[in-house]
Amino acid sequence: MHKIDIDLVEMTMDVMKYTIDRISSTKNKIGKPKQAGELKNLSST
């Protein structure tokens, strides 16, 4: 099990802030899954 320390708490808060911002934003599009070829091209650049 994880030992709870200040770094873990800070990381958890960062994840929660990002999540809340992401789901409450009306400007950002969540998007859709990319095809395998598109992902391959992205990783090779």
PyMOL Python script that loads the backbone (N, CA, C, O; Angstrom):
from pymol import cmd

cmd.read_pdbstr("""\
ATOM      1  N   MET A   1       0.838  -1.182   0.000  1.00  0.00           N
ATOM      2  CA  MET A   1       0.000   0.000   0.000  1.00  0.00           C
ATOM      3  C   MET A   1       0.878   1.238   0.000  1.00  0.00           C
ATOM      4  O   MET A   1       2.023   1.202   0.451  1.00  0.00           O
ATOM      5  N   HIS A   2       0.334   2.331  -0.508  1.00  0.00           N
ATOM      6  CA  HIS A   2       1.083   3.582  -0.550  1.00  0.00           C
ATOM      7  C   HIS A   2       1.147   4.213   0.833  1.00  0.00           C
ATOM      8  O   HIS A   2       0.201   4.149   1.618  1.00  0.00           O
ATOM      9  N   LYS A   3       2.279   4.814   1.099  1.00  0.00           N
ATOM     10  CA  LYS A   3       2.434   5.561   2.338  1.00  0.00           C
ATOM     11  C   LYS A   3       1.998   6.999   2.052  1.00  0.00           C
ATOM     12  O   LYS A   3       2.490   7.626   1.113  1.00  0.00           O
ATOM     13  N   ILE A   4       1.094   7.508   2.846  1.00  0.00           N
ATOM     14  CA  ILE A   4       0.577   8.855   2.604  1.00  0.00           C
ATOM     15  C   ILE A   4       1.574   9.875   3.140  1.00  0.00           C
ATOM     16  O   ILE A   4       1.884   9.904   4.331  1.00  0.00           O
ATOM     17  N   ASP A   5       2.071  10.717   2.221  1.00  0.00           N
ATOM     18  CA  ASP A   5       2.943  11.809   2.597  1.00  0.00           C
ATOM     19  C   ASP A   5       2.534  13.047   1.806  1.00  0.00           C
ATOM     20  O   ASP A   5       1.596  12.988   1.011  1.00  0.00           O
ATOM     21  N   ILE A   6       3.212  14.148   2.011  1.00  0.00           N
ATOM     22  CA  ILE A   6       2.812  15.405   1.382  1.00  0.00           C
ATOM     23  C   ILE A   6       2.908  15.326  -0.136  1.00  0.00           C
ATOM     24  O   ILE A   6       2.093  15.939  -0.825  1.00  0.00           O
ATOM     25  N   ASP A   7       3.882  14.587  -0.684  1.00  0.00           N
ATOM     26  CA  ASP A   7       4.013  14.461  -2.137  1.00  0.00           C
ATOM     27  C   ASP A   7       2.806  13.742  -2.738  1.00  0.00           C
ATOM     28  O   ASP A   7       2.315  14.126  -3.799  1.00  0.00           O
ATOM     29  N   LEU A   8       2.341  12.719  -2.072  1.00  0.00           N
ATOM     30  CA  LEU A   8       1.168  11.983  -2.553  1.00  0.00           C
ATOM     31  C   LEU A   8      -0.080  12.859  -2.496  1.00  0.00           C
ATOM     32  O   LEU A   8      -0.907  12.830  -3.408  1.00  0.00           O
ATOM     33  N   VAL A   9      -0.211  13.629  -1.435  1.00  0.00           N
ATOM     34  CA  VAL A   9      -1.359  14.527  -1.293  1.00  0.00           C
ATOM     35  C   VAL A   9      -1.325  15.595  -2.379  1.00  0.00           C
ATOM     36  O   VAL A   9      -2.356  15.896  -2.980  1.00  0.00           O
ATOM     37  N   GLU A  10      -0.147  16.176  -2.640  1.00  0.00           N
ATOM     38  CA  GLU A  10      -0.020  17.200  -3.674  1.00  0.00           C
ATOM     39  C   GLU A  10      -0.331  16.632  -5.061  1.00  0.00           C
ATOM     40  O   GLU A  10      -1.010  17.278  -5.859  1.00  0.00           O
ATOM     41  N   MET A  11       0.161  15.438  -5.346  1.00  0.00           N
ATOM     42  CA  MET A  11      -0.101  14.805  -6.625  1.00  0.00           C
ATOM     43  C   MET A  11      -1.600  14.550  -6.791  1.00  0.00           C
ATOM     44  O   MET A  11      -2.164  14.787  -7.859  1.00  0.00           O
ATOM     45  N   THR A  12      -2.228  14.071  -5.742  1.00  0.00           N
ATOM     46  CA  THR A  12      -3.664  13.804  -5.780  1.00  0.00           C
ATOM     47  C   THR A  12      -4.441  15.087  -6.035  1.00  0.00           C
ATOM     48  O   THR A  12      -5.394  15.090  -6.814  1.00  0.00           O
ATOM     49  N   MET A  13      -4.045  16.166  -5.393  1.00  0.00           N
ATOM     50  CA  MET A  13      -4.717  17.451  -5.599  1.00  0.00           C
ATOM     51  C   MET A  13      -4.521  17.949  -7.030  1.00  0.00           C
ATOM     52  O   MET A  13      -5.450  18.492  -7.628  1.00  0.00           O
ATOM     53  N   ASP A  14      -3.318  17.769  -7.583  1.00  0.00           N
ATOM     54  CA  ASP A  14      -3.066  18.170  -8.972  1.00  0.00           C
ATOM     55  C   ASP A  14      -3.954  17.391  -9.942  1.00  0.00           C
ATOM     56  O   ASP A  14      -4.510  17.966 -10.879  1.00  0.00           O
ATOM     57  N   VAL A  15      -4.084  16.102  -9.719  1.00  0.00           N
ATOM     58  CA  VAL A  15      -4.935  15.266 -10.574  1.00  0.00           C
ATOM     59  C   VAL A  15      -6.389  15.711 -10.458  1.00  0.00           C
ATOM     60  O   VAL A  15      -7.089  15.813 -11.465  1.00  0.00           O
ATOM     61  N   MET A  16      -6.838  15.971  -9.253  1.00  0.00           N
ATOM     62  CA  MET A  16      -8.225  16.397  -9.050  1.00  0.00           C
ATOM     63  C   MET A  16      -8.484  17.774  -9.688  1.00  0.00           C
ATOM     64  O   MET A  16      -9.536  17.979 -10.293  1.00  0.00           O
ATOM     65  N   LYS A  17      -7.545  18.708  -9.559  1.00  0.00           N
ATOM     66  CA  LYS A  17      -7.708  20.021 -10.182  1.00  0.00           C
ATOM     67  C   LYS A  17      -7.790  19.894 -11.694  1.00  0.00           C
ATOM     68  O   LYS A  17      -8.629  20.534 -12.330  1.00  0.00           O
ATOM     69  N   TYR A  18      -6.916  19.065 -12.276  1.00  0.00           N
ATOM     70  CA  TYR A  18      -6.940  18.853 -13.724  1.00  0.00           C
ATOM     71  C   TYR A  18      -8.275  18.244 -14.149  1.00  0.00           C
ATOM     72  O   TYR A  18      -8.875  18.673 -15.134  1.00  0.00           O
ATOM     73  N   THR A  19      -8.733  17.248 -13.403  1.00  0.00           N
ATOM     74  CA  THR A  19      -9.976  16.562 -13.740  1.00  0.00           C
ATOM     75  C   THR A  19     -11.169  17.516 -13.667  1.00  0.00           C
ATOM     76  O   THR A  19     -12.002  17.542 -14.573  1.00  0.00           O
ATOM     77  N   ILE A  20     -11.250  18.282 -12.609  1.00  0.00           N
ATOM     78  CA  ILE A  20     -12.356  19.231 -12.452  1.00  0.00           C
ATOM     79  C   ILE A  20     -12.324  20.269 -13.568  1.00  0.00           C
ATOM     80  O   ILE A  20     -13.365  20.607 -14.132  1.00  0.00           O
ATOM     81  N   ASP A  21     -11.141  20.772 -13.888  1.00  0.00           N
ATOM     82  CA  ASP A  21     -11.016  21.747 -14.971  1.00  0.00           C
ATOM     83  C   ASP A  21     -11.426  21.131 -16.304  1.00  0.00           C
ATOM     84  O   ASP A  21     -12.108  21.772 -17.103  1.00  0.00           O
ATOM     85  N   ARG A  22     -11.015  19.902 -16.540  1.00  0.00           N
ATOM     86  CA  ARG A  22     -11.296  19.237 -17.818  1.00  0.00           C
ATOM     87  C   ARG A  22     -12.791  18.974 -18.009  1.00  0.00           C
ATOM     88  O   ARG A  22     -13.323  19.200 -19.096  1.00  0.00           O
ATOM     89  N   ILE A  23     -13.467  18.501 -16.972  1.00  0.00           N
ATOM     90  CA  ILE A  23     -14.880  18.168 -17.140  1.00  0.00           C
ATOM     91  C   ILE A  23     -15.790  19.381 -17.050  1.00  0.00           C
ATOM     92  O   ILE A  23     -16.936  19.324 -17.496  1.00  0.00           O
ATOM     93  N   SER A  24     -15.297  20.491 -16.476  1.00  0.00           N
ATOM     94  CA  SER A  24     -16.142  21.676 -16.375  1.00  0.00           C
ATOM     95  C   SER A  24     -15.886  22.673 -17.503  1.00  0.00           C
ATOM     96  O   SER A  24     -16.631  23.642 -17.646  1.00  0.00           O
ATOM     97  N   SER A  25     -14.854  22.451 -18.300  1.00  0.00           N
ATOM     98  CA  SER A  25     -14.543  23.358 -19.395  1.00  0.00           C
ATOM     99  C   SER A  25     -15.514  23.168 -20.546  1.00  0.00           C
ATOM    100  O   SER A  25     -15.842  22.042 -20.921  1.00  0.00           O
ATOM    101  N   THR A  26     -15.967  24.279 -21.101  1.00  0.00           N
ATOM    102  CA  THR A  26     -16.869  24.201 -22.249  1.00  0.00           C
ATOM    103  C   THR A  26     -16.133  24.476 -23.553  1.00  0.00           C
ATOM    104  O   THR A  26     -16.715  24.326 -24.627  1.00  0.00           O
ATOM    105  N   LYS A  27     -14.875  24.872 -23.482  1.00  0.00           N
ATOM    106  CA  LYS A  27     -14.120  25.224 -24.679  1.00  0.00           C
ATOM    107  C   LYS A  27     -13.327  24.050 -25.244  1.00  0.00           C
ATOM    108  O   LYS A  27     -13.178  23.940 -26.461  1.00  0.00           O
ATOM    109  N   ASN A  28     -12.820  23.178 -24.390  1.00  0.00           N
ATOM    110  CA  ASN A  28     -11.990  22.070 -24.856  1.00  0.00           C
ATOM    111  C   ASN A  28     -12.849  20.915 -25.334  1.00  0.00           C
ATOM    112  O   ASN A  28     -13.839  20.554 -24.698  1.00  0.00           O
ATOM    113  N   LYS A  29     -12.459  20.340 -26.461  1.00  0.00           N
ATOM    114  CA  LYS A  29     -13.135  19.149 -26.942  1.00  0.00           C
ATOM    115  C   LYS A  29     -12.405  17.931 -26.384  1.00  0.00           C
ATOM    116  O   LYS A  29     -11.175  17.888 -26.374  1.00  0.00           O
ATOM    117  N   ILE A  30     -13.152  16.963 -25.928  1.00  0.00           N
ATOM    118  CA  ILE A  30     -12.532  15.752 -25.409  1.00  0.00           C
ATOM    119  C   ILE A  30     -11.938  14.945 -26.551  1.00  0.00           C
ATOM    120  O   ILE A  30     -10.898  14.308 -26.381  1.00  0.00           O
ATOM    121  N   GLY A  31     -12.575  14.962 -27.700  1.00  0.00           N
ATOM    122  CA  GLY A  31     -12.031  14.274 -28.853  1.00  0.00           C
ATOM    123  C   GLY A  31     -12.571  12.871 -28.996  1.00  0.00           C
ATOM    124  O   GLY A  31     -13.527  12.473 -28.331  1.00  0.00           O
ATOM    125  N   LYS A  32     -11.937  12.139 -29.874  1.00  0.00           N
ATOM    126  CA  LYS A  32     -12.328  10.760 -30.128  1.00  0.00           C
ATOM    127  C   LYS A  32     -11.069   9.939 -30.344  1.00  0.00           C
ATOM    128  O   LYS A  32     -10.006  10.506 -30.597  1.00  0.00           O
ATOM    129  N   PRO A  33     -11.160   8.620 -30.252  1.00  0.00           N
ATOM    130  CA  PRO A  33      -9.978   7.785 -30.445  1.00  0.00           C
ATOM    131  C   PRO A  33      -9.392   7.952 -31.845  1.00  0.00           C
ATOM    132  O   PRO A  33     -10.130   8.129 -32.815  1.00  0.00           O
ATOM    133  N   LYS A  34      -8.071   7.895 -31.946  1.00  0.00           N
ATOM    134  CA  LYS A  34      -7.401   7.983 -33.229  1.00  0.00           C
ATOM    135  C   LYS A  34      -7.163   6.578 -33.787  1.00  0.00           C
ATOM    136  O   LYS A  34      -7.075   5.601 -33.043  1.00  0.00           O
ATOM    137  N   GLN A  35      -7.064   6.507 -35.097  1.00  0.00           N
ATOM    138  CA  GLN A  35      -6.752   5.239 -35.749  1.00  0.00           C
ATOM    139  C   GLN A  35      -5.304   4.856 -35.438  1.00  0.00           C
ATOM    140  O   GLN A  35      -4.486   5.719 -35.119  1.00  0.00           O
ATOM    141  N   ALA A  36      -4.992   3.572 -35.530  1.00  0.00           N
ATOM    142  CA  ALA A  36      -3.648   3.073 -35.217  1.00  0.00           C
ATOM    143  C   ALA A  36      -2.586   3.759 -36.071  1.00  0.00           C
ATOM    144  O   ALA A  36      -1.510   4.089 -35.572  1.00  0.00           O
ATOM    145  N   GLY A  37      -2.877   3.976 -37.348  1.00  0.00           N
ATOM    146  CA  GLY A  37      -1.920   4.637 -38.233  1.00  0.00           C
ATOM    147  C   GLY A  37      -1.615   6.059 -37.813  1.00  0.00           C
ATOM    148  O   GLY A  37      -0.470   6.505 -37.891  1.00  0.00           O
ATOM    149  N   GLU A  38      -2.645   6.777 -37.366  1.00  0.00           N
ATOM    150  CA  GLU A  38      -2.457   8.153 -36.904  1.00  0.00           C
ATOM    151  C   GLU A  38      -1.562   8.187 -35.664  1.00  0.00           C
ATOM    152  O   GLU A  38      -0.678   9.036 -35.553  1.00  0.00           O
ATOM    153  N   LEU A  39      -1.793   7.274 -34.747  1.00  0.00           N
ATOM    154  CA  LEU A  39      -0.961   7.211 -33.536  1.00  0.00           C
ATOM    155  C   LEU A  39       0.475   6.851 -33.860  1.00  0.00           C
ATOM    156  O   LEU A  39       1.403   7.389 -33.255  1.00  0.00           O
ATOM    157  N   LYS A  40       0.667   5.953 -34.800  1.00  0.00           N
ATOM    158  CA  LYS A  40       2.013   5.553 -35.211  1.00  0.00           C
ATOM    159  C   LYS A  40       2.747   6.740 -35.799  1.00  0.00           C
ATOM    160  O   LYS A  40       3.922   6.949 -35.498  1.00  0.00           O
ATOM    161  N   ASN A  41       2.068   7.534 -36.646  1.00  0.00           N
ATOM    162  CA  ASN A  41       2.681   8.714 -37.228  1.00  0.00           C
ATOM    163  C   ASN A  41       3.035   9.749 -36.166  1.00  0.00           C
ATOM    164  O   ASN A  41       4.073  10.403 -36.268  1.00  0.00           O
ATOM    165  N   LEU A  42       2.203   9.904 -35.163  1.00  0.00           N
ATOM    166  CA  LEU A  42       2.478  10.858 -34.092  1.00  0.00           C
ATOM    167  C   LEU A  42       3.702  10.449 -33.276  1.00  0.00           C
ATOM    168  O   LEU A  42       4.489  11.303 -32.868  1.00  0.00           O
ATOM    169  N   SER A  43       3.864   9.168 -33.039  1.00  0.00           N
ATOM    170  CA  SER A  43       4.978   8.687 -32.217  1.00  0.00           C
ATOM    171  C   SER A  43       6.305   8.719 -32.958  1.00  0.00           C
ATOM    172  O   SER A  43       7.358   8.742 -32.321  1.00  0.00           O
ATOM    173  N   SER A  44       6.284   8.721 -34.279  1.00  0.00           N
ATOM    174  CA  SER A  44       7.529   8.705 -35.040  1.00  0.00           C
ATOM    175  C   SER A  44       8.057  10.107 -35.324  1.00  0.00           C
ATOM    176  O   SER A  44       9.161  10.254 -35.849  1.00  0.00           O
ATOM    177  N   THR A  45       7.288  11.135 -34.987  1.00  0.00           N
ATOM    178  CA  THR A  45       7.748  12.510 -35.226  1.00  0.00           C
ATOM    179  C   THR A  45       8.353  13.118 -34.006  1.00  0.00           C
ATOM    180  O   THR A  45       8.789  14.269 -34.041  1.00  0.00           O
TER     181      THR A  45
END
""", "prot")
cmd.dss("prot")
cmd.show_as("cartoon", "prot")
cmd.util.cbc("prot")
cmd.orient("prot")
